């Protein structure tokens, strides 16, 4: 299992706890990433939203790509998996900038391609917000242009959304970045098996994750692609006893009133095709992070992680709070 974590670019991950002790700042981000390398974490995922979906839209949120460029220069080993939303980035200009960041990092950049769900954010910034299937049609073209510029000396493309005319991208990436993507519709899955390297999922119990991996593996084999990697989001709580873990779980899921981080709850539900409705308590943690139930003693977490490994999962994308302190504990008691 590879261990990754979500960079707390929003100042944390709990919608019901205003101050988690990890401010949305370059100083905290730099220290956390450098320490995570020393602890043995393999990857950090840097989410891309211009508005703060966790603490409320008026709270600070770090820009993903300038943060990634800065981290590329001050780290040595960790993979930088950065979210990118095609409707927010012209693919030819993006390919140029991302190739440069990859060279700065020495080949450690990866993409997490995300189809936007937040209509209000796009409206605020004056950007196109596509309907569901149109998002994936755009993403297919966007990936074609990016990959073409990364692999060909000159690249010409004439599509519905994008055009290039003998465009040049030089220097090329030091190493072609791994492309991760998630999605639960047939349209999304078809795009991922055809154009991506890895499939990332919201958190779910292993009995829900196993058939998803089997399905994507079969789809990938059907199109003649190389085997994919599989990642999942999860919120982790490790304690010396079940009782201690349960107390911490109660703390992060107790909602009094409706905090500002819940402003987008209804919009998020209406804009996605998830199989099951979320409870408001579950929404206290993003990305269905509580469903894998990585809550308990070190032995219990190791046992559950082994079950996911047996199902074909090879990457955990962890959220914790407070991130630095909990990552130290997880590394010492679960990873080592």
C-alpha positions, 0 to 999 in steps of 0.5 A: 500500500502507498500512503498519501494524504490530502494537503489541508489547503482549506485550513483543515477537513472538518466542517464542524470544527472552525479552527483545526490548528492547521492554517491555510498558509505556505508556511504550514504547507511547506513544513507539513510536506517536508515532514511527511517526506521524512515520515515516509509518506509517498504522495500528497494530493493538492485539491483545486478550488478557488473558494473554500468548501470546507470552512466557508467561502469567505475563508482562505484557500490556497491556490493549488498550482502555485503551491505545487510549484513552490513545493516542487522546489523544496521537496525531494521524494514525495509525489505531488498529485495536483488537482486540475479542472479542465474548464479552468485551464486552457490545455496548451498553456497548462501543458507548458506550465505543468511540464515546467513544474515537473522538471523543477520536481525532477519528475514527481508531478501527477495530475488529478483530473477533476470535472467541476461540480461547483456551479457557483464558483464557476459563475463567480470567476466567469468560467464555463460550467458544463453539463455532466456529459459535456464535462467529460467530452471536454476532459477527453479533448483536454487530455488529448491536447495535454498528452499530445504536447507532452509527447510530440514535437509539434501538436495540431488538434481541431476539436469541439472545445480546443484547437492547436496549430503545430503547437510546441511544448519545450521542455517536455516533462522530466517524466510523463506525469501519472494521470489520476481521475475519478467518477462513477458514471459510465461516461466518466469510467469510459474516459478514465479507462481510455486516457488515464493511469489510475482510478481514484474513489471516494471512501467506501467499505471494502465490499463496495470498493472491491467490485468497483476495482474489478469492474474498472480492471475489466474495462481497462483490459477490454480496451487493451490498456496496461493495468491501472492503479487504484486509490481511495479517500479515507479519514483516519483515526488511530488510538490505543483503544477503541474507546479513545477512537470512538471519542475522537469520532464523536468529536469530529461528527457532532454538529451543533447548528449549521456551520458555514462549511455546510453552505454547499451541502445541497448543491454538492448533492444535486451536482453529483451522481453518487449512489447513496445520499450523505447524512449531514453528520457524514458531511462533516468529513469530505469525500465520504472519508468515514465510510472506510472505517479507518477508526480504531486501534493500530491493529484494527487499522492494519487489518482493514487496510490489508482487506483493501489491499487484497481487493486491489487498492494500492493507494490511500489518500488520507485526511486527519485532524490536526494533520501534522500530529495525526500523521506522526501517530499514523506513521509510527503506529500503522505504516511502520 
